[in-house]
């Protein structure tokens, strides 16, 4: 692949390296930002309300500070997310959202609410721990409905079915594009490396999905035209190794 994909991947990489700067640039354009700690959060509801969901990411720092707040045997990711709140690295967020799916991350969320100033701008979505049951579906519908009502009050506008359908369409398009990107790695000599695909995937979790989709479409278009024999990166043998 030529300079075109390098520039696009470089843009994705700069976003992952400077997530706060990127988020603040969205805010400067008038966007409302909501951080989320769990992938079970229905981002489409937020997006339908005109809110940009951003994944709270780890910075791989010492857990010494957080051991006073959550159990030291909890996973390092939960400790680091708690640390991000205690360090006020995400104070610019308009809202923080979590779903009750993991006790480790629930404690990190609790740290943000109790000690990081998010008492009045947080929401915990009740989520069933066992989803393949008769009652789980109804529980989720009710829970997501209550979350939708909260968001409507938060942004002071109604989220219509059309708004939701448009948001779902945007997010499903992102998922399809990412799947196509990962499928490049099935080639014997893929036109993109596993590390680059991972970078793009990570960036997609903190980006405005429409902007992300435009960049993904460009990258996939170039990758689809690449010669089967064109190899990127320095990996030996199977280019699919991450």
C-alpha positions as CSV (number, residue, x, y, z in Angstrom):
1,X,0.0,0.0,0.0
2,X,1.2,3.5,-0.8
3,X,1.3,6.8,1.0
4,X,-2.5,7.1,1.1
5,X,-3.1,4.4,3.6
6,X,-0.1,5.5,5.6
7,X,-1.6,8.9,6.0
8,X,-5.0,7.5,7.0
9,X,-3.5,5.0,9.5
10,X,-1.2,7.8,10.8
11,X,-4.4,9.9,11.5
12,X,-5.9,7.0,13.4
13,X,-2.7,6.6,15.4
14,X,-2.5,10.3,16.3
15,X,-6.1,10.0,17.7
16,X,-5.1,7.0,19.9
17,X,-2.0,8.8,21.1
18,X,-3.9,12.0,21.8
19,X,-7.4,10.9,22.8
20,X,-8.1,13.8,25.2
21,X,-7.0,16.4,22.6
22,X,-9.2,14.8,20.0
23,X,-12.2,14.7,22.4
24,X,-11.7,18.3,23.3
25,X,-11.6,19.2,19.6
26,X,-15.1,17.7,19.2
27,X,-16.3,19.6,22.3
28,X,-14.9,22.8,20.8
29,X,-17.3,22.1,17.8
30,X,-20.2,22.0,20.2
31,X,-20.4,18.2,20.6
32,X,-21.7,16.7,23.9
33,X,-19.3,13.9,25.1
34,X,-20.2,10.9,27.2
35,X,-17.5,8.5,28.5
36,X,-18.3,4.8,28.9
37,X,-16.4,2.1,30.7
38,X,-18.2,-1.0,29.4
39,X,-19.0,-2.2,25.9
40,X,-22.5,-3.2,27.0
41,X,-23.5,0.4,27.1
42,X,-25.9,1.0,24.2
43,X,-23.9,3.7,22.4
44,X,-26.6,4.1,19.7
45,X,-29.0,5.7,22.3
46,X,-26.3,8.3,23.1
47,X,-25.5,8.9,19.4
48,X,-29.2,9.3,18.6
49,X,-29.4,12.1,21.1
50,X,-26.5,13.9,19.5
51,X,-24.0,12.7,22.1
52,X,-20.5,11.3,21.1
53,X,-19.7,8.2,23.1
54,X,-16.0,7.8,24.0
55,X,-14.5,4.7,25.5
56,X,-12.5,5.4,28.7
57,X,-9.1,3.8,28.0
58,X,-6.2,2.7,30.1
59,X,-2.9,4.7,30.3
60,X,-0.9,1.8,31.9
61,X,0.2,3.6,35.0
62,X,1.0,2.6,38.5
63,X,-1.9,1.3,40.6
64,X,-0.5,2.5,43.9
65,X,-3.0,5.4,44.3
66,X,-6.1,3.3,43.5
67,X,-5.4,0.5,46.0
68,X,-6.9,2.8,48.6
69,X,-10.2,2.9,46.7
70,X,-10.7,-0.6,45.1
71,X,-9.5,-4.1,46.0
72,X,-5.9,-4.6,44.8
73,X,-6.8,-8.0,43.3
74,X,-9.2,-6.4,40.8
75,X,-8.0,-6.3,37.2
76,X,-5.4,-3.7,36.2
77,X,-7.8,-2.1,33.7
78,X,-10.3,-1.3,36.4
79,X,-7.6,0.2,38.5
80,X,-6.3,2.3,35.7
81,X,-9.8,3.6,34.8
82,X,-10.3,4.5,38.5
83,X,-6.9,6.3,38.3
84,X,-8.0,8.3,35.2
85,X,-10.9,9.6,37.3
86,X,-8.9,10.4,40.4
87,X,-6.4,12.3,38.2
88,X,-9.3,14.2,36.6
89,X,-8.0,13.3,33.2
90,X,-11.6,13.1,31.9
91,X,-13.1,16.1,33.7
92,X,-14.1,17.6,30.3
93,X,-16.7,14.8,29.8
94,X,-20.3,15.9,30.0
95,X,-21.4,12.5,31.3
96,X,-20.1,9.1,32.3
97,X,-22.1,5.9,31.7
98,X,-21.6,2.4,32.9
99,X,-23.6,-0.9,32.9
100,X,-23.7,-3.3,35.8
101,X,-21.9,-6.1,34.0
102,X,-18.6,-6.4,35.8
103,X,-17.9,-5.8,39.5
104,X,-14.4,-4.6,38.9
105,X,-15.4,-1.9,36.5
106,X,-18.4,-1.1,38.6
107,X,-16.0,-0.2,41.4
108,X,-14.0,2.0,39.0
109,X,-17.2,3.7,38.0
110,X,-18.1,4.2,41.7
111,X,-14.7,5.9,42.3
112,X,-15.5,8.4,39.5
113,X,-19.0,9.1,41.0
114,X,-17.9,9.4,44.7
115,X,-14.4,10.9,44.4
116,X,-13.9,12.4,41.0
117,X,-16.8,14.9,40.8
118,X,-19.2,12.9,38.6
119,X,-22.0,12.6,41.1
120,X,-24.4,14.8,39.0
121,X,-23.3,13.6,35.6
122,X,-23.3,9.8,35.7
123,X,-25.7,7.0,34.9
124,X,-25.5,3.3,35.8
125,X,-27.5,1.0,33.4
126,X,-28.9,-2.1,35.1
127,X,-27.8,-5.1,33.0
128,X,-28.7,-8.8,33.4
129,X,-25.7,-11.0,34.3
130,X,-27.2,-13.9,32.5
131,X,-28.7,-12.8,29.2
132,X,-29.8,-16.1,27.7
133,X,-32.9,-16.4,29.9
134,X,-36.6,-15.8,29.4
135,X,-36.7,-12.7,31.4
136,X,-33.4,-11.1,30.4
137,X,-34.7,-9.6,27.1
138,X,-37.6,-7.8,28.8
139,X,-35.3,-6.6,31.6
140,X,-32.9,-5.1,29.0
141,X,-35.7,-3.4,27.1
142,X,-37.0,-1.8,30.3
143,X,-33.5,-0.8,31.4
144,X,-32.6,0.7,28.1
145,X,-35.9,2.5,27.9
146,X,-35.2,4.1,31.3
147,X,-31.7,5.1,30.1
148,X,-33.3,6.6,27.0
149,X,-35.6,8.7,29.2
150,X,-32.6,9.9,31.3
151,X,-30.7,10.9,28.1
152,X,-33.8,12.8,26.8
153,X,-34.0,14.8,30.0
154,X,-30.2,15.3,29.9
155,X,-30.2,16.8,26.4
156,X,-33.7,18.3,26.8
157,X,-35.1,16.8,23.6
158,X,-37.0,13.7,22.5
159,X,-35.1,10.8,20.9
160,X,-37.4,9.6,18.0
161,X,-37.5,6.1,16.5
162,X,-36.0,7.7,13.4
163,X,-33.1,9.1,15.4
164,X,-32.4,5.6,16.8
165,X,-32.7,4.0,13.4
166,X,-30.1,6.4,12.0
167,X,-27.7,5.9,14.9
168,X,-28.0,2.1,14.6
169,X,-27.4,2.4,10.8
170,X,-24.2,4.4,11.5
171,X,-22.9,2.0,14.1
172,X,-23.7,-1.1,12.1
173,X,-21.8,0.4,9.2
174,X,-18.8,0.9,11.5
175,X,-19.0,-2.8,12.5
176,X,-19.2,-4.0,8.9
177,X,-16.2,-1.8,7.9
178,X,-14.1,-3.0,10.8
179,X,-14.9,-6.6,9.9
180,X,-13.8,-6.0,6.3
181,X,-10.6,-4.4,7.6
182,X,-9.8,-7.4,9.8
183,X,-10.6,-9.7,6.8
184,X,-7.6,-8.3,5.0
185,X,-5.4,-10.2,7.5
186,X,-6.7,-13.5,6.1
187,X,-4.6,-12.9,3.0
188,X,-1.3,-14.7,2.7
189,X,0.4,-11.3,2.2
190,X,-2.1,-8.7,3.7
191,X,-1.9,-5.1,2.6
192,X,-2.1,-4.0,6.2
193,X,-0.5,-5.3,9.4
194,X,-2.2,-6.6,12.5
195,X,-0.8,-3.8,14.5
196,X,-2.3,-1.2,12.2
197,X,-5.7,-2.9,12.2
198,X,-5.6,-2.9,16.0
199,X,-4.7,0.8,16.1
200,X,-7.7,1.6,13.8
201,X,-10.0,-0.5,16.0
202,X,-8.9,1.2,19.1
203,X,-9.3,4.6,17.5
204,X,-12.8,3.8,16.4
205,X,-13.9,3.5,20.1
206,X,-13.1,7.2,20.8
207,X,-14.1,8.8,17.5
208,X,-17.2,10.3,16.0
209,X,-18.5,7.3,14.1
210,X,-19.3,9.2,10.9
211,X,-15.8,10.6,10.7
212,X,-14.5,7.1,11.5
213,X,-16.6,5.5,8.8
214,X,-15.3,8.0,6.2
215,X,-11.7,7.2,7.0
216,X,-12.4,3.4,7.1
217,X,-14.1,3.5,3.7
218,X,-11.0,5.3,2.2
219,X,-8.7,2.8,3.9
220,X,-10.7,-0.3,2.7
221,X,-10.9,1.1,-0.8
222,X,-7.2,1.4,-1.1
223,X,-6.6,-2.0,0.6
224,X,-9.0,-3.6,-1.9
225,X,-7.0,-2.3,-4.8
226,X,-3.7,-3.4,-3.3
227,X,-1.8,-6.2,-5.1
228,X,-2.1,-9.5,-3.4
229,X,1.7,-9.7,-3.2
230,X,2.2,-6.3,-1.5
231,X,3.4,-6.7,2.1
232,X,3.5,-4.2,4.9
233,X,5.4,-4.4,8.1
234,X,8.5,-6.4,9.1
235,X,6.8,-9.6,10.2
236,X,8.3,-12.8,8.9
237,X,6.2,-15.6,7.5
238,X,2.5,-15.3,8.1
239,X,1.6,-11.6,7.9
240,X,-1.5,-12.2,10.1
241,X,0.5,-12.3,13.3
242,X,-0.2,-9.4,15.7
